Structure formats: C-alpha cells, structure tokens
Amino acid sequence: MDVMLDMLTRAKAAAPRLALLGTEEKNKALLHMAACLRAGTKEILAANAEDVAAARAHLGDVMVDRLLLTEARIAAMAKGIEEVV
C-alpha cells in the first residue's frame, strides 16, 4: 500500500506541471506510456499473476477476472492510449 500511496502523492505533485505542457509534449508522453506498456508486457503479466493469486483468496471469480491481465488486454490499453493522441 505504501507503494500506491507514494505513486499517488507523486502524481498529485506532478499535476500542476503537467497541466502546463503543450499538446505535443502531452502526446509524446502518452505515446511513451503506450510503448512502455507494450515493452513491459512480460513484467506486467508476472506481477499481475502474483496479484491475481493473492486476490483469489478474497474475491469471487468475477472480480478476479476483472483484475486478470492478458497480452490482449495490455495491448488494448496501449491502443486506447494511442487513440487519445
């Protein structure tokens, strides 16, 4: 939970600076995010497998399915980001 709190705190702190970026810079950042998702698919899937295994003890199958990532789901996330650009 400390990791999430740290990420949220840093995101909140960065928000005012990001708001000042121009469209070109924002689009570049979005495209970089999409590329990172694609490049990190293996690592994302490994971490997600651990999360899903832990969740199975506390959540029903429907909720676990919502957490489960696949290569196709990650590719769809990247595509969705690119469509914003």
N, C-alpha and C positions, 0 to 999 in steps of 0.2 A: 504494500500500500504506500510505503514511503516513496517508491519509485514513481508511482502515479501522481502523488502529491507534488513531488519535485517537478515532474513534467508539466503539470497544470500551472504551477507557480511560475515556471519559466515562460510558458506560453502566454500567460496573462501579462507578464512583464514585457514581452516582445510585441504585444498587440499594438501599442501606440506607434512603435517604429514601423511595423508592417503596414499600418494604415497610411503612412506617408509615401510608401512605394508607388511607383507608377505602374501602369498596366503591363508594360514589357517586363519589368522586374518580377511582378506577381506571376505572370505567365511562365517565366523562366523557372521560378520556384515550384510552381505546380508541375511542370514537366519533369523537373528533377525528382519530385516526390513520386511521380508515376514510375520513373526509371528505377528509383530505389526500391519500390515495391517489387518490380519485376526482378531486379538483380538479387534481392534478398529473399526471394520466394522460399528457398530451401530452409533458411534460418527461421523465417516466419512460421513455416509449417511445423518445424521441430518444436518451437516454443508453444505453438498452438496445441500440438499434441499433448504436451505436458499440462496445459491449462484445461483442455477437454477431459483428460484423465482425472484431474482433481475435481472438476465440475460434476462428473458422473456420480460422485458420492452424495451430491447435494441437490442436483437438479434433475428434472424429468427429461425424457428423450427429446421432446420438442424444444426445450430451452437449450439442451446440449447441441442440437442440430443448428441452432442459431449462432452458436459460438464456433462451430466447426468450420475451419477454413480449408479450401482445396485450391489447387493450382488455378482452376477455373474461376473461383471466387476472387482470388487475388488479382488475376488478370482483369476481371470485371471492375474491380476497384480502380486499377490503374487506368483502364479505359474510361471510366467515369470521370476521373480527374482530368484526363486529356480532353474530354468533351467540354469541359468548362472553359478551356483555353480558347 
